[in-house]
Amino acid sequence: MTRLSTALRGLVTTVAALLAVTTVPAAAQAAPDPKAPEDFVALRSVDPTIIEEMRYVTPHNFVGERIDGYRQPLCILTRPAAEALHRAQTRLLRQGYSLKVYDCYRPQRAVDHFVRWAEDLGDQAMKAEFYPNVDKTRLFEDGYIAAKSGHSRGSTVDLTLVRLPAQPTRPYHPGQPLVPCFAPQDERFPDNSVDMGTGFDCFDTLSHTLDPRVQGAQRANRLLLKNTLEDVGLVNLPEEWWHFTYKPEAYPDTYFDFPVSARSLTGRH
């Protein structure tokens, strides 16, 4: 074989390799993220006065890291649920309170993340705050973790009350000492909400909305939240004082997986 033919063959091989490099990724690109249905909205577009402290986009949650699918600190809900919160907020503002949401629509990929975490019994980094009295082997059996969540249907929200004027909440720093979520309010992680007896996402029976051990101002605060929201169509989950679902649900049997981001709400058809 001549030097020229050898050089030509090398050139052809190089060109073919370059073509492969430039064409394979395009063919192997992942499918685009799904979009939200048209009747899903950003809560702030319906009521910008409601405080949003989206916990799962931060490491301050029972997993200890940002949860899959949470790309922006944004509350997304079906429009009827968002409008119900607006009606509740209007009433509460007149009484000197504001709603504060911790979580709204939750993609299925986030629920899958919770399940993987619950199955990893060696990861108990956040136990001291969120489930100090619960053995991690019981999280499924006791109902704290499940393979499906009503949040993924778009009409469920986790929220609390804040006395106005709202004070800033000190940011969480990973690795800081953890305090049980049912400790007295001035001892547990500081939150600018009213005292509900436990923090958000506290895996403990004290989180049951009407637990008889919760009395006084704590019980009154829970009932103010519960009664106000139920008056506008949001039903409380008895095991979690912070968990409410608007009824009737727009999608009672559908579990969505579009990411929590503004992009999920744009370019829809």
C-alpha positions as CSV (number, residue, x, y, z in Angstrom):
1,M,0.0,0.0,0.0
2,T,1.4,3.4,-0.9
3,R,1.9,6.2,1.5
4,L,-0.8,8.2,-0.3
5,S,-3.4,5.5,0.0
6,T,-2.5,5.0,3.6
7,A,-2.9,8.7,4.3
8,L,-6.3,8.7,2.5
9,R,-7.5,5.8,4.4
10,G,-6.5,7.5,7.7
11,L,-8.3,10.6,6.6
12,V,-11.5,8.7,5.8
13,T,-11.3,7.0,9.2
14,T,-10.8,10.3,11.0
15,V,-13.8,11.9,9.2
16,A,-16.0,8.9,9.9
17,A,-15.0,9.1,13.6
18,L,-15.8,12.8,13.7
19,L,-19.2,12.2,12.1
20,A,-19.9,9.5,14.7
21,V,-19.0,11.8,17.5
22,T,-21.3,14.6,16.2
23,T,-24.3,12.4,15.3
24,V,-24.5,9.8,18.1
25,P,-25.2,12.3,20.9
26,A,-28.1,13.8,18.9
27,A,-29.6,10.4,18.4
28,A,-29.0,9.4,22.1
29,Q,-30.4,12.6,23.6
30,A,-32.9,12.0,26.4
31,A,-36.5,12.8,25.8
32,P,-37.5,16.3,26.8
33,D,-39.1,16.8,30.2
34,P,-42.9,16.5,30.3
35,K,-44.9,19.7,30.7
36,A,-47.6,20.5,33.2
37,P,-51.2,20.4,31.9
38,E,-52.7,23.8,31.1
39,D,-54.6,24.1,34.4
40,F,-51.5,23.9,36.5
41,V,-50.2,27.3,37.7
42,A,-47.5,28.9,39.8
43,L,-49.1,29.8,43.1
44,R,-47.5,33.2,43.1
45,S,-49.3,34.1,39.9
46,V,-52.6,33.6,41.7
47,D,-51.5,35.1,45.1
48,P,-48.1,36.6,45.5
49,T,-48.7,37.4,49.2
50,I,-48.5,33.7,50.2
51,I,-45.0,33.0,51.6
52,E,-43.1,30.2,49.9
53,E,-40.4,28.2,51.7
54,M,-39.9,25.2,49.5
55,R,-38.0,22.7,51.6
56,Y,-37.3,20.0,49.1
57,V,-35.2,22.3,46.9
58,T,-32.9,22.7,49.9
59,P,-31.0,20.2,52.0
60,H,-33.2,21.0,55.1
61,N,-35.5,18.0,54.8
62,F,-35.6,14.4,56.2
63,V,-33.4,13.2,53.3
64,G,-30.7,15.9,53.8
65,E,-30.2,16.9,50.2
66,R,-32.1,18.5,47.3
67,I,-34.8,16.2,46.1
68,D,-34.9,14.9,42.5
69,G,-37.2,17.0,40.3
70,Y,-37.1,20.2,42.4
71,R,-35.2,22.6,40.1
72,Q,-36.6,25.9,41.4
73,P,-38.2,27.0,44.7
74,L,-41.6,27.3,43.1
75,C,-45.1,26.2,44.3
76,I,-47.1,24.7,41.5
77,L,-50.7,23.6,41.9
78,T,-53.8,23.0,39.9
79,R,-55.6,26.3,39.5
80,P,-58.6,25.4,41.7
81,A,-56.3,24.5,44.6
82,A,-54.3,27.7,44.1
83,E,-57.5,29.8,44.0
84,A,-58.7,28.1,47.2
85,L,-55.5,29.1,48.9
86,H,-56.0,32.7,47.7
87,R,-59.4,32.7,49.4
88,A,-58.0,31.4,52.6
89,Q,-55.1,33.9,52.5
90,T,-57.6,36.8,52.1
91,R,-59.3,35.8,55.3
92,L,-56.1,35.2,57.2
93,L,-54.5,38.5,56.2
94,R,-57.4,40.3,57.9
95,Q,-56.5,38.4,61.1
96,G,-52.8,39.3,60.9
97,Y,-51.6,36.0,59.5
98,S,-50.2,34.6,56.2
99,L,-50.1,31.2,54.8
100,K,-46.6,29.7,54.2
101,V,-46.2,26.7,51.9
102,Y,-43.5,24.1,52.3
103,D,-44.4,21.8,49.4
104,C,-47.0,21.8,46.6
105,Y,-47.0,19.7,43.5
106,R,-44.4,16.9,43.8
107,P,-43.1,15.0,40.8
108,Q,-43.1,11.2,40.8
109,R,-39.3,11.2,40.5
110,A,-39.1,13.0,43.9
111,V,-41.3,10.3,45.5
112,D,-39.0,7.7,44.0
113,H,-36.1,9.5,45.6
114,F,-37.9,9.3,49.0
115,V,-38.4,5.6,48.5
116,R,-34.7,5.0,47.6
117,W,-33.7,6.9,50.7
118,A,-36.1,5.0,52.9
119,E,-34.7,1.7,51.7
120,D,-31.1,2.8,52.5
121,L,-31.1,2.0,56.2
122,G,-27.6,3.2,56.5
123,D,-28.5,6.8,55.7
124,Q,-29.8,8.3,58.9
125,A,-28.1,11.7,58.7
126,M,-31.3,13.6,59.5
127,K,-32.9,11.2,62.0
128,A,-32.2,13.4,65.1
129,E,-34.5,16.1,63.7
130,F,-37.1,14.5,61.6
131,Y,-37.7,11.0,63.0
132,P,-35.9,10.6,66.4
133,N,-38.4,8.1,67.8
134,V,-39.1,6.1,64.7
135,D,-37.0,3.2,63.5
136,K,-36.2,3.7,59.8
137,T,-37.2,0.1,59.1
138,R,-40.8,1.1,59.9
139,L,-41.2,4.2,57.6
140,F,-43.2,2.3,55.0
141,E,-45.2,0.3,57.5
142,D,-46.1,3.3,59.6
143,G,-47.1,5.3,56.5
144,Y,-44.5,8.0,56.5
145,I,-43.1,7.0,53.1
146,A,-45.1,5.5,50.2
147,A,-44.5,4.7,46.5
148,K,-47.2,7.2,45.5
149,S,-48.1,10.6,46.9
150,G,-51.2,12.7,46.5
151,H,-48.9,15.7,45.9
152,S,-48.1,14.3,42.5
153,R,-51.7,14.8,41.5
154,G,-51.3,18.5,41.9
155,S,-54.0,19.5,44.4
156,T,-52.2,18.7,47.7
157,V,-50.1,21.2,49.6
158,D,-48.1,21.3,52.8
159,L,-48.3,24.6,54.7
160,T,-48.4,26.5,57.9
161,L,-49.3,29.9,59.4
162,V,-47.0,32.9,59.9
163,R,-47.8,35.8,62.2
164,L,-47.4,39.1,60.4
165,P,-45.1,41.0,60.0
166,A,-43.1,37.9,59.0
167,Q,-39.7,37.5,60.5
168,P,-36.9,36.1,58.4
169,T,-36.0,32.4,58.9
170,R,-32.4,31.6,59.6
171,P,-30.9,29.5,56.8
172,Y,-30.1,25.8,57.5
173,H,-26.4,24.8,57.2
174,P,-25.7,21.2,56.5
175,G,-23.9,19.5,59.3
176,Q,-25.3,21.8,62.0
177,P,-26.5,20.2,65.3
178,L,-30.0,18.8,64.9
179,V,-32.8,19.1,67.4
180,P,-35.9,16.9,67.6
181,C,-38.8,18.3,65.5
182,F,-41.1,18.0,68.6
183,A,-38.8,19.9,70.9
184,P,-40.2,23.2,72.4
185,Q,-40.4,25.9,69.7
186,D,-37.5,27.9,71.0
187,E,-35.2,24.9,70.9
188,R,-36.0,23.3,67.5
189,F,-34.9,24.6,64.2
190,P,-36.1,28.2,64.0
191,D,-39.1,28.8,61.7
192,N,-41.0,32.0,61.4
193,S,-44.3,30.2,61.6
194,V,-46.6,30.1,64.6
195,D,-46.0,27.2,67.1
196,M,-47.8,24.1,65.8
197,G,-46.3,21.8,68.4
198,T,-43.9,20.1,65.9
199,G,-42.0,21.2,62.9
200,F,-42.9,20.4,59.3
201,D,-42.4,16.8,58.2
202,C,-42.0,15.6,61.8
203,F,-42.4,11.8,61.6
204,D,-44.1,11.4,65.0
205,T,-47.7,10.8,66.2
206,L,-47.5,14.3,67.8
207,S,-47.9,15.5,64.2
208,H,-51.5,14.1,64.1
209,T,-53.6,17.2,63.8
210,L,-55.9,16.5,66.8
211,D,-53.4,14.6,69.0
212,P,-54.8,15.2,72.5
213,R,-51.3,15.9,73.9
214,V,-51.2,19.1,71.8
215,Q,-53.1,21.8,73.7
216,G,-53.3,25.5,74.3
217,A,-51.9,27.9,71.7
218,Q,-50.5,25.0,69.7
219,R,-53.9,23.4,69.3
220,A,-55.5,26.7,68.6
221,N,-53.0,27.4,65.8
222,R,-53.7,24.0,64.2
223,L,-57.4,24.6,64.4
224,L,-57.1,28.0,62.8
225,L,-55.2,26.6,59.9
226,K,-57.5,23.5,59.6
227,N,-60.8,25.4,59.9
228,T,-59.8,28.2,57.5
229,L,-58.6,25.8,54.8
230,E,-61.5,23.4,55.2
231,D,-63.9,26.4,54.8
232,V,-62.5,26.9,51.2
233,G,-62.5,23.2,50.2
234,L,-59.1,21.9,51.4
235,V,-59.3,18.7,53.4
236,N,-56.8,17.9,56.1
237,L,-54.9,14.6,56.4
238,P,-55.4,13.7,60.1
239,E,-51.9,12.3,60.5
240,E,-50.2,15.5,59.4
241,W,-51.3,19.0,60.6
242,W,-49.6,20.6,57.6
243,H,-51.1,18.4,54.8
244,F,-54.2,19.5,52.9
245,T,-55.9,18.4,49.6
246,Y,-58.3,20.5,47.6
247,K,-61.5,18.5,46.8
248,P,-62.7,17.5,44.3
249,E,-59.3,16.9,42.8
250,A,-58.8,17.8,39.1
251,Y,-56.7,14.6,38.6
252,P,-57.7,12.1,41.2
253,D,-56.0,9.2,39.5
254,T,-53.0,10.8,37.7
255,Y,-49.5,11.0,39.1
256,F,-47.4,13.6,37.1
257,D,-43.7,13.7,36.7
258,F,-42.9,17.1,35.2
259,P,-40.1,19.0,37.1
260,V,-40.8,21.7,39.6
261,S,-39.7,24.7,37.5
262,A,-41.1,27.6,35.6
263,R,-40.2,25.9,32.4
264,S,-42.7,23.2,33.1
265,L,-45.4,25.9,32.8
266,T,-44.3,27.5,29.6
267,G,-44.7,26.4,26.0
268,R,-47.7,24.2,26.8
269,H,-50.4,23.2,24.3
